[in-house]
Structure formats: C-alpha cells, structure tokens
Amino acid sequence: MDHELTPDYGNMFEGYIAQSVQTTLRSIPADAHYLAQEERDRVMHVLNYALTTAFTWPLARDLILRTAAKMEQAGHRGDWMDYLEDALAYSRWHEDELATAEIQWHIGHLLRLQSQFGPARQALEASAAVFATLDHKHGQARTWNELGYLAWHQQQFAEAQQCAEAALAVLPVDDPERAGALAVLGGVAVSQQQWQHGEEIFREALQIHRQSGSKQRIAWTMQHLGYVLYCEKEHAEAIHFYEAALQLLTEIQDVRNCGIVQMSLGMVYWNLQQLDRTLELYESAEAMFRKTHDPLYLAKTVNNKGLVFLDLQEWQRAKDAFTVSVALYQDLNDSYGLINSLDGLGLACCGLASFDEAVVVFASALERIDEIQEHPMYQKLKGDLTA
C-alpha cells in the first residue's frame, strides 16, 4: 500500500509569507517620496506575519528599513514603534549588527519626535556604539546629527555643536548627510540670535539638499530658512520659503513638518497682525501635533495661541491656552518654555482682574528664572516678569 505524503504546512506558510514580503518590497521603490494609506496598511499587515518567524527575517528587515522613514513621515508613532521593537529583537537574535544599529536609530528618532528625550538618547547612543564597532562612518555621522538635534531641542547648544562637528569630521565632502550637520549648526546659531550666520549655514545646507534631490530635506531646510528670515524681520521672504516648504511637505504627506511650517507661518502673520489668519494656521498645526503625539510643538503652538488671545483681549481663552502650555512644558521639563508660558498666564489673569492669582503665577515664574541664565532670552524674560 502506498503511503501518502503529509504536506509540510509550516514550510508552505513561511513560503507564502516570504512571497508576500517580496511582492510588497517590489511595489515600493527605494526612492519613493511617501507611502499611501493603502501601502502603509499593507506593510503593517505583512510585517504582522513576517516578524513571527526567523525564516523571513532578511526580508522583514529590508521591508522595515525601506519603509521606516515613510511611516514616521505619515504620522505613525506608537503603532509603528511596536514593529520597530519587534524588529530590534530579531536583529539581535540573528546578530545582525548593521540592522540593529539602523533600527535603534529609527527608534531614537521616533522617540525624539515625541519629545521622549531620555529614551531617545539611550537608543541613539546605542546605535552610535554599534556603528562605531562596525566602523560605519556614515551611520555614526547620521546618529551624531540626530543626537545634535536632540541636544538642540533641549537647549544644550554646546553639545549640539559638538555632535554636528563630529559628524562633519568623518563625512566625505560630497556626502548629503553633511547638510544634516549644517542644519544642527544653523539651529544653534539662530538660537543664539546669530541670524546672519544661521542664514548662511541654512543656505549652504539647502544647496546640498537641492543637489541630492530629497524633497523632504529640501522642505526642512526651507522651513529653517523661513524661520531665520522671520527673525530678521524679512517677512515676505520668510513667507515665500514657508509656503514653498509647505507645498513640498503636503505633496509627500509629511504630517508633523506640515504642522511646524503652519505654526511658523502663523508666527509671521502674528507679527503682521493678521490675527484671523494666524489663528487659522495655529488651529491646523495643533491638530497635526495632536495626531503625531508631539508635546513639544503642541506646547509651542498652544502658547502662541495664547499670545494671539492676549492681543484680542480674549482673556479667558488666553488663560485656557496658557494653562495647557504650562502643563505641557512642565511635563517636558522645559524651563524656558514653562517660564515663558507662566508669564503669559500671569498677563491673562491680569486681564481677568484676577490680580492675586497673577501675583502667584508671576512669583512662580521668577522662582525659576535663574534656571535659564544661559538662554539668550533670559534678560528680556526676567525684565518682563519684574516690570
């Protein structure tokens, strides 16, 4: 009697998964500017299976690394982090050091975008250490640039500059990543109110990005240029760069940076006292920051709304806005942002004739003022609080 062969369903299933991942990879060009919703859904669906078996790890790794930046760009946060953490565990199990370093970079980047600066630093420093072990100069530089952005957001300007200079020291002169280091240095210059120097750096970075053809990075640099021009009171040119950046970011569906540009445009229109347009932009930006779970830029935007309400003498709305931004800055442990928002809250209380409450608010701000002695706005803010 002939014996029937029992199908190996496990191998068949793994084969189906591998084929599905390969099909998905082929459908996503390496140079794709963004992923449509349907494509993002398919990526996550396929990874649900591909990250459950060691057999498909090389394909799952390639899919993760090809799509990670595009998933972040589209606004994915906690849901995408789950896939990154699973991929990190597999990369370590397979002793795939390069993938480990790359995935840790993406984890650190995603954490930074959510203002989780401590965990972000841990992930990025771990990534840098693995890249160093591999003598992977480009990876090291990219990680130093990300650490530089992180330090800049925390107003640790000396560290940010050191990170950017370390990146420039190892990058070839024709590597587009040099523009990332320049962006950090430009941010430091602007934060120290060195407007002309910052503008020169950002224009150099923009030239590099235009040569590389990255729409996202071109838009980011236009965004930075817009800000420094705003600081220089070049409002028309600032609006030009912001609107050009917003057009590119909308085209590639970069949700968070669309919000940043809208917030920044709102600041220009606030200076021009076009308050209805300002509020319209702030409302749109606020919605994007809530979607992408970005407490730092949410705090900035809500604080800015409070300033508009002060101008409109809508005291209660101003108080409500500053109350939210104070709470956000407290959670972020951002001393400058907190003190600045407390100043606004105190003014709103004065507008409501709640003078006893205003005294308490101003006093709480003054108690912490010396925490920001190194900040360029220290003297102005201290003067406002003691006026």
Helices and strands as residue ranges (DSSP letters): H 9-27, H 37-50, G 54-56, H 57-73, H 78-93, H 97-113, H 117-133, H 137-153, H 157-170, H 178-191, H 195-212, H 215-231, H 235-251, H 255-271, H 275-291, H 295-311, H 315-332, H 335-351, H 355-367, G 369-372, H 378-386
